[in-house]
């Protein structure tokens, strides 16, 4: 099993950052490790194959998100990607044609899948270089995040939810070490109990459940991106934004940056108190929304 996992890792590493939208199929091919793994696929039972399909799907999603943090993949898109890899494994096992043709068709399927769920990708990458420059996505230190979000540890109402906590969940681990009842959600696969794999547009936030919700350069950053895009999913982001606010306990707060003036102006002042704070060196602000009733 380990050699198959290593083969998947090496294949993804070989294709890392390559531009699917260039008309150069020779860029994408199966490396020797993959070819060898294909030759011994009959050694896999169905459970092992399903595990590898899931593993490949998760790793490829992670790579797409590394390339562009603004890619959005809902449950249906993930199911479709898994089907692409399940079909690939089936074709490789049954040897339905030359490996080169299977490889070419597979990468075309990936391109079609990406365009279907993130059509803006084709617009921005069709005339660019062989390698795609990743859209910056960083995990900031707990100290910087608490400073930007204006988090007062002595007044932090539990439980705490970090939306878009990052793969390492730095702020979640920091707050946990300080005794806070805290968990984080993001699209990565986690092994830690208080870091949960979830799509923030599909997550069930509940009603009057959270004392504090935080999101630094996460949810609101993506909401702003979708608001500005012609094909952006701004309606679902708007609904999720209100779901987040409705999930606050009375007296609870939602801390986020950047601010969202285009939707904040519509908030009911009798239900929510809004304050903003400048961030030195940045052209956006931090918003704190407190639920009043």
HELIX and SHEET records of a PDB file:
HELIX    1   1 UNK A    2  UNK A   14  1                                  13    
HELIX    2   2 UNK A   25  UNK A   27  5                                   3    
HELIX    3   3 UNK A   32  UNK A   39  1                                   8    
HELIX    4   4 UNK A   41  UNK A   43  5                                   3    
HELIX    5   5 UNK A   46  UNK A   67  1                                  22    
HELIX    6   6 UNK A   75  UNK A   94  1                                  20    
HELIX    7   7 UNK A   99  UNK A  117  1                                  19    
HELIX    8   8 UNK A  120  UNK A  125  1                                   6    
HELIX    9   9 UNK A  142  UNK A  148  1                                   7    
HELIX   10  10 UNK A  153  UNK A  155  5                                   3    
HELIX   11  11 UNK A  170  UNK A  177  1                                   8    
HELIX   12  12 UNK A  219  UNK A  228  1                                  10    
HELIX   13  13 UNK A  234  UNK A  246  1                                  13    
HELIX   14  14 UNK A  261  UNK A  264  1                                   4    
SHEET    1   A 7 UNK A 195  UNK A 197  0                                        
SHEET    2   A 7 UNK A 182  UNK A 186  1                                        
SHEET    3   A 7 UNK A 160  UNK A 163  1                                        
SHEET    4   A 7 UNK A 210  UNK A 216  1                                        
SHEET    5   A 7 UNK A 248  UNK A 257  1                                        
SHEET    6   A 7 UNK A 285  UNK A 291 -1                                        
SHEET    7   A 7 UNK A 272  UNK A 278 -1                                        
END                                                                             
